[in-house]
Amino acid sequence: MPEPTPSPPPAWRQLAVVVAALTALLIALLSAFALPPLHSGPHDVPIAVAGGDLTAELDARAPGAFAVTSADDADAARALILDREVYGAFVLGPSGGPDELLVASAASNAVASQLRALGAELGVRTVTDVRPFPADDPTGAGLSAGALPLALGGWIAAVVLLMTVRGPARQAAGAAAFAVVAGLALTALLRFGFGTFDGAYWATAAAAALGISATAWAILGLRTALGNAGLAVGAVALILLGNPLSGLTSAPELLPAGWGTLGQLLPPGAAGSLLRSVAYFDGAGAAGPLLVLACWLAGGVALFTLGVRRARRAEATAEVAA
């Protein structure tokens, strides 16, 4: 009888598993970063129409693209934009056609561009940007670039604190100090270095600090309570999903249906929306992002406390046994 084929040694099997897992991770990363822009498009983008009804024509040109709110006049439409309830508005003239288009490029440069193109098709004669980006950063590139530092900064800080600082009290103090200092520094660079913001420095810095704090505490809590698996969960939530789904480079409504909503429930998306609201719209629309970040922060603190208490009980049990 032929001898049975010997099974691979455990070390080679482990290597095969690692290679397969890394390949799967690479495919997941590519999918997370490539699929949203490949399948992006307007989905129920909130806009207003003042002085009449334009719903039928908008639906005919872009079915399902816009969720239309009626406004009494141009001033009411402008107020809706500045309150972050809509991205733009068409103001109809006496003939029933759109005479003016109101946009807010600071709310989303991508949406503003799409509305301008649509307005040109509809014969709009005047386009007014009611809240543009500052002249030093007219496209908001600095704000879009800030998404990754917000996500990675808190994650890296938490990992470094866990590796280099001993004692939960010192780790907690380090996380709090880093969030404040990094929030001030990041906002100063965007405000005074890049010209991305044009006011509300302290409020914007507080928003940035909250975003970094929520991220750092989420990682601290997940790692302390779940071990290395918590780091993996945090990487998925903050980098694999959170960064590409943040909507900072476009808008949540321009991502595939459902993915934009998910992105706003993760720290990068919530922090980006909070920064945009505070820096450009005097805090309008900040309630939702604030709640999301507060939940991540509170959850991280709770997990961190749970993990610390569990470790202390384990140490006490080991001492008694010894």
Secondary structure, DSSP 8 states (H G I E B T S, - for coil): ---------HHHHHHHHHHHHHHHHHHHHHHHHHHHHHT---SSEEEEEESS--HHHHHHHSTTSEEEEEESSHHHHHHHHHTTS-SEEEEE-TTSSEEEEEE-TTT-HHHHHHHHHHHHHHT--EEEESS---TTSTT-HHHHHTHHHHHHHHHHHHHHHHHH--SHHHHHHHHHHHHHHHHHHHHHIIIIIS----S-HHHHHHHHHHHHHHHHHHHHHHHHHHTHHHHHHHHIIIIIITTTTS-SSS-GGGSSTTHHHHHHTSHHHHHHHHHHHHHHSTTTT-HHHHHHHHHHHHHHHHHHHHHHHHHHHHHHHHHHH-
